[in-house]
Amino acid sequence: MDMNRRDRGKWRRAALAVLLTAGTLTAAAPGARADGARTETPVQSTSPVTGVTETTVRVKLPLPDSAGPRPAACDWLSYLRYRSADGPAASADADRILIAQPGILEGAGAFDSVARNTVTKATRQGLHIEFWALDRRSNCLEDRTGIASGDQHTAVDYYYRGKQVGGRTFAGFAGNAQLGWMAKLGIEQTVRDQYDLLTAELPAQTQRKRKVLCGGHSLGGVITGYFAVADFDGNRATTADAGYNQCAGYFALDTTVSTSLADLGGSIPGDTNLPDTGLGHDVVQAGLDSGVLPRTLSAPVLLNPETMTLLGIAGLGALDDLDGEADLPRYLPSNLNIETTNRFLFAKDTAAFLTGTPAVKDFRLTNGAVLGALLDDNSVPLAFLQTSVGFFDGGPIADKSFPVANGDDGAPGLHGTAYKAIPDRPRGPLYTWRNYDRVGAADDPGHRSADGTPFTGPGEEVTDVRQLARSLAEQPLDFTEQYFPTKLVTDIRLATSPQVKKLVVHPGGLKANPVLTVLAGEGLLAGRVPADLHPVVADGYQHLDVLTAAPVQNNGRPEPVSTSLAGFARSPS
């Protein structure tokens, strides 16, 4: 058994390394330009959703010289292109193209499941669509080399111990002083990037207007709103270039298409280093330009480049051997970020957080349980990071009262599933992970909170932990966004300032096209969206589930988000 497990692990690690470097082993895909301004690289996937072709597209669209010095990679825009394997090779020949803006701290890789599910469902309806999952420009700073090795220990050694992989040494996580070019990477540049990418890939405006559906997840809905009202040629009298005339319709995934953050307060935790926007636009901008204010959002708990890298590393372990006992908590080096994150996620109560006892190292956990603890809604209290991937198993479970008491869902960024759980026996049994489709099965002990309330049930579990691991560890573009531009949020929070108001050139653009709004039943906007939007509600879903949910749910019905998107692609209305 152990030898077989090791053999499977070696095979998977070798395969993953090939998958993430497939572009060096395969011919360029159709559409690659001879001038080198565009590349398209095939992506091989182990997804069980077959019949979908995935490629990584990079288009050279440089920032203006005024942006200042930046890495050469940051003059390129990237996206993951998903299409039916039986469909046309050229995007211009597709029946419809969905272009998706990611949410806060989110990268293109997070869309993998919903993109594949949507393309597949549309194909079954006789429609050949494409799904473009965008990476924001700031994702250019990420180094996937350690993850691409396919091995947890190698990845940890690369990112945290200075060891080489393939002759390359990690340059370190970028600091504020290195990110001066990001000081102006706000809403204006973000929507300009989307426009420039669209016009480069689909030069005919009439085609864009007829075929493209513009949308996004979380903050991506607000970015879509600003795109819809933007003017891109500087002349409001000419409207062929207006944002709303690049789209046949809009879609919003646990968000709304708007120009306001009012409904998305929980997507921005209060403990990040977000500047005080009460200072006014000019003062904030001067602070960003000078470096006095931080140019990216971060916090010592799961919200900085160092700790977000752990998500991909944890995904590697679960992808390699979901049920094998994890050694990641013990193999990781000890530093302030990692220690704080571990205490935040694994402390049963305030005393455990303050003393560090028991620590995560004191528990026996499978790789699946480690990943579940990092992202499941019954464990992590940050609502915008929550998925519904199953539940702990293998031993006694206790209520988790740190950092927010069970049932307290009022704190910004700390709401979501009310009842949090944690393994209760350090140095005890091996805690495993019960996948979403095994919750409520005959062998499920049905763990309950201290007040007798079940922690979860089959109707509240929707995402396959194995596929979540695959999206985190297998994608060539990251699931997360390690360097999120501060200016993108401060601009939107300063929406009433003259500097931002001037970007709203065509306010009627918000209602110029049909809109599909799909909400997570337990997500950030649960119960807070006006009924006149007629949203589709995905019951039991958390904020990330709208992107990660399995194609077939525990009730035997098809996944509602991708089903709705495929229907909207057929006939926006």
N, C-alpha and C positions, 0 to 999 in steps of 0.2 A: 504493500500500500504506500509506504513512504517513498520507495523508489519510483513508483508510478507517478506519484504527486510531483516529485522532483523533475521527472522527465517531462510531465505536462507543463511544469513551470518553465523549464528551459525552452521547450518548443514555443510557448506563448511569448516569452521574452524575445526570442529571435524573430518571431513573426511580427511582433509589435514594432521592433526596431526597423524592420523592412517597411511596414505600413507607414510609419511616420516619416520615412525618407524615400517614399516611393517615387518621387519626382526624379531622383537621380538614377533610377533603374528603368524608367519607362519613357516612351516618346512623348513629346509635347502634345497636348490635346488640341483638337481643332480650335481655331481662334487665336492661337499664339501668333504674335506679330513679329515680323522679321526685324523690326527696329528695336526689339527688346523692351518696348514700353509696356508690354503685357505678357504675362506668363500664365499658363493654366496647367496645373499638375494633378494627375489622377490620385485619388485617395482610395486605398483599399480598406474595407471595413469588415469587421466580424459581426455586424448587426444582423439579427435574425430577420429583419425587414429587408427582403431582397428585391431585386428589380429596380433599384435606385442607383443611379450613377452620381458619385460625388467627386468634385474637383475643388482644388484651392486656386482661386483666381487672384492675381496681383496686377494692379494697373498703376503705372507711374504717373502720379498727379502731384507734382511738387508744391510745397507751401511757398508763399511769396518770400522773397529775400528778406523782407522785414521781420520774418519770424526768428531770424538769427540762426546760429549754429545748431545743428541737430544730426543725429545719426542718419546715414544715407537711407536706411530702411524706412525712415519716417516720411520720406517723399513718395512713398507708395501706399495705396489703399488695397486692402485685402477683403475677400469674402469667400464663404463656402457656397458653392453652387450645387444644388441638388436637382436632378431631373430624372424622368423616367428613362430606364435603359433602352426602352423600345421607342422613345420619342425622338424628335429632331435634334441634331447635334448643335445647331445654331440657335441661340436664344431668341433671335428675331422671328424664328419659325414656331416658337412655343405658343400654345393657346393663351396662356396667362403667365405672368411672372409676379411672385410675391417677394417684396424686398423688405427685410425686417431689421429695424434698429434695436440693438440690445438695451437692456435696462442698466441701472447703476451698477458698477463693479462687475459687469457681465461682458463676456466675449462671444464670438460667433459659435464656438463649440457648444454652447448651452442650447442652441436650437436644433441639435442633431435629431433628436427623437421626433419632435413635432414636424420638422421638415420632411423626414422620411415617411412618417405616417400620412402627411397631407398629400405628398406626391403620389403615394401608393393608392390612397382613396380616390384621388382624381383620375388616376389611370384606369381604375375599375369602372369609372363612369365614362370612359372614352375620351378623357381630357388629358392632354400632355402639358403639364405645367412645370414651371421651375420655381424653386424657393431659394432666394439669396439671403444668407445669414451674414450680416455685415459685421466686420471688426471696425471699431473706431480707430482713428489714426494713432492714438496713444498706445494701442496694443503692439505697435511696432517695437516697443522696448522689451518685450518678453522674450526670454530665452528658453526654448523647449528642449534643449539638448539632453538634460538629465532625464526628463520624462521619456524622451524618445529612446533612451537606452532600454526601456522595457523592464528595468530591474529596480526595485525599491532602494536597496543598499547603494547601488551605483548612483541613483538620483540624489539620495541624501548626501553622499560623499561629494558629488559635484556641486550642489548648491550650498552646502554648509561646511564642507571640510577642504575645499580648494583642490580636489582631485580632478584630473583631466578625464574627459570622455572623447574618444576619437581625436586626440591631439588638441582639444579645445579646453580652455580653462574659463570657468564662470567669471565674468567681469564684476560681479557683485550687484546688489540691488541699488538702483539709482537713487541718489539723494537730491534734495531740493535744489542745490546749487547747479546740478547738471540738467535741470529741466526748464531753463529759461524760455525755451521755444514754446513751452506749453502754457505760458502766461496768457496767451491770446487764443487758446484753443477752447473757445466757448460755443454758444449756440450758433452764431453766424458762420463760423468755420465748419461746424459739424453739418449743418444743412447744406452748405456749399459743397462739402465733400460728397454728400449723397447726390446732389445734382450733377456734379462733374463726373462722378462714376457712372450715373445713368446715361448721360449724354455720350460718354466715351463708349459704353457698351451697346447702347441703342441710339444711334445718331438721329433717327427720324422721330421728331416730336409727335407726329400723328400716331406712330406706333406705340410710343410710351403712353400716350393718353388712352389708347385703346386697350393695351395689354397689361399695364403695370398696376398692381395693388400695393399701396404704400402702408406700412404699419410698423408695429413694434411691441415690445414687452415692457411693462413698468414705465420707467422714464422714457423708453422708446416711443410711447404714445404721445408724450409731450413734445419730443423732438419731431415726431410726425406732424403734430399740430403746427409747429413753427415752420416746418417745410411747406405745409399747405398754404400758409399765408405769405410766404417769402416771394420776393421778386429778384430775379437773378441777372438781369441785364441793366439795372439801374434806371429803367424807364417804366414807370407804372402804367403808362398808356398802352404799352405793348404787353400782351398777356400770354403769348405762346410760351414764354419762359417762366411764367408764374408757377409756383410749386403745385398748385391744385391742377394745373394743366399737364402735369407729368404723371398723373395717376387716374385710373378709372374708378378707384374706390380706396377706402381706408379700412384697416383692421387694427383692433386694440386688444392686447392680451393681458388681462388683469390690470387694465389701465383705461384711460379715455384719451381720445384724440382731442387735445386741447392745448392751450398755451399757459396752463396754470399747474403749479405743484400742489394745489390745495388738497387734492384727494390722495396724494402720494406721500404725505408726511412720514409715514411709517417706513418708507423705502430708504430714508436717510437717517441713520442712527444719530442720536444727539451727542455721542461721545467721539465723533470724528473731529478732525481739526478744521471744520468748516468756519471760515471767517465770519465775523459779525457783519451781516449785510446792512445793518442799520447805519453803518458808516457812509453808505452811499456808493454809487457805482464808481466814481472817479477815484475815491480813496481806496476802495478795494482793488481796482485795477492797478493803481500805483503800487500797492503792496505786493501784488502778484508780479508786476514787472521788476520790482527791486529785489524780490526774494524775501522780503520781510514776512509776507504771508505764504503759507505752504501752497505749492502749485498742484499738489495732488491730495486727495482725501486719504486718510489713514487713521488707524487706531490700533492699540496693542492687542486687540482680540479679533483675530480672523480677518481683519480689514487692512492689511498692509501686504506688500509684495512677498515678504518672507513667509508669513503664515498662510496666505492664500496659495502659495506654492505647495503647501502641505495637502491641499485638497487633491491635486493631481497625483501626488505621491501616494496618498491613501487609496485613490482610485486604482493605481497600479497594483497594489496588494490585493484588492478585492477582485480585480480582473484576472489576476494570476491564479489566486487560490482563495475563493470566497470563504470557504469553511475551514481553512487552515488557521492555526493559531498565529496571531500577529506578534511580531517583535518590533514593529515600528515605534511604539512609545518608548521602548528602551534603547533603540538604536539612534534615535534623534539626539542631537546635542542639546545641552541645556542652556537656554538664554532667556532673557526677559520676555520676548515675544512668545516663544514656544511655551514657557512655563505659565505665563498669564493665560494663554489660550487654553492650555490643558486644565488649569484650575477652573476657568470660567465654564468649560463644557462638562467637566467631570466632578465638580464639587457638589455634594449632596445638599449642603447648607452653607451658611456664612462661615461657620467655624472651620469647615473643611477647606473653604477657599482661602481663608487667612493663614491656616497652618500648613496647607498643602498635604494634609493627611486625612484619609487615604488618597494617594495620587493615582493617576491613571496607570502608572507602571505597576501598581499593586494588584491590578485586576488581570485575569486571563480573558482575553478577547480574541475572537476571530477577526480576520481582515474585514469581513462583512460588518461586524459589530463596530469596528473602528470607524468605517465610513458612515454607518448609520448614525453613530454618535455625533459625527461632524455635521450632518445635513438633515437628519430626520426631524420632523416637527415635534415629536415627543421628547426630543433631546435639546436641540439648539433653540435658544429663545429669540434669535434675530429673525423676525418674520420674513424678511425679504430673502433669506437664505434657506427657507424651509421647503422640504419635499416630504411626501408621504410614501416612504419606501418599505414600511413594515414595522417590526418591533423587536426589542431585545428578547432573547430566549436563553434557556440553559441553566437558569438559576433564579433565586429570589430577586425581585425588583422593588425598589423603594421610590417614594415620592421625592422629587427634586424641588427644593424650595429656593435654590440660588440660581440665577440672580434675581428672579422674579417669582413671587409666590404663585402656586397653582391657582388658576381662576382669575389672576390679575392680568387683564389684557388691555389695560389703558395706557401703558407707557409707550411713547413713540418708538417704533422699531422693535418693541419687545412683546408684541401681541402675536396672535396665531393660536395654535392649539393650547388650550388652557392647562391641561394636565401634563406635566413633565415627569420623566422617569429616568432612573439610573440604576445600574447594577448595585446590589447591596452586600455582596460578599467578597471583599478583597482577599487575595490568596486563597480563593475558593474554587468553584467550578469554572469550566470554560464557558464563557458567555458567547452564544452564537447569535445569528441574525435570522429572524423569521421574515422571509420575503413577503412583499405586498399580497401575493396571491395565496399565501398560506395562513394569513391572519383569519381566524374564524374556522380553520380546518378542524377535523375531529381531534387531532393531537395538540391543538392550541390550548394551553392552560388558562388563557383569558386573564391575564394579569390585571389587577384592579388597584386603584388608588386607595389611600388609607380611609377615605370616606365611602368606599365601596363602589365608586364609579369606575367602569372599565376605562383603561387608558386609551384604547382604540377599538376599532371594529372593522370588518371587511369593507364597509361603505366609506371609510375614511382613509383607505390605503390604495394608491393608484399608480405608483411608479415602481418599476422593476429595479432593484438595487444593482443587479448585474449590468443593466443598460446605463444606469447612472454612472457606474464605474467606467464603462466604456467611453461615455461622452467626456468624462474628466481626463482619462488617461490616453485615449486612442486618437483623439482629434488633433490635426496639425495646427489648428488655431485654438487658443485657450478657451475653457469654459468660463473663466473669470477674467476680469480686467484688473491687472495689478496696479496700474497707474491711471487712476480716474482723474480727469482734469477738474480741479476745483472751480475753474471759471465756468464750466458748463452748468454747474448748480447755482453759482452766485448770479449768473446772468438770468436764469429763470426765476430765481427768488427776487431779483430786481426788475421784474417784468414791467413795473410802472415807471421805471426810470426812462428819461428821454433816449438814452443810448440803446435800450432794448426795445422800447416801443416803436422806434423807427424801423425795426425789422418786420413789424406787422404791417405789410404794405397792402395785402389783399385779405382783410379780415373775413370776407365772405367765403374765402377758400375753405374754411373749416366745414361749411355745410354745402360745398359745391359738388360733393360726390357722396355716394352711399357709404355707410359706415357699418362694419360688423364689430360689435363689442362682445368679447368673451371674458367672463369673470371667473376667478377661482371662488368656489362657494365659501371657503374659509380663508380667502386671501386678504390682501391689503384693503380692498374696496368692498368687502362683504357688507351688504346692507346699506351702502352709502352712495350708490349710483342712481341717478334719477330714472324713474320707470320709463320715461319717454325715450330713453335710449334703447329700450327693448333688448337688454343684454341676454346672451346665452349664458346660463350659469352652470358651471361644472361642479356638481355637488361633491363635497369631500375634498376638493382640491385645495392645496396651499399655493403660495405665490409662484414657486418654481415649477409646480406640477403642470402648469399649462404648457410648459416646454418639454417636460421630461416624461409624461405619463405613458404607460404601456398602451399598445394599440387595442388590446381587449381588456376590459375592466372586470372587477370581481362580480359584477352583476351580469356578466356575459354579454354586455352591450359594447358596441364600438366606442372608442375614445371620442368624447364629444368635441374637443377643441379642433383636432384635425378634421373631423367630420364637418364641422361648421365652416372651416376654412376652405375645404374642398368644394362645399356647396356654394360658398360665396364666390369662389373662383369661376364656377360655372356660370353664375348669374348674379353679379353684384346688385343688391336692391335693398 
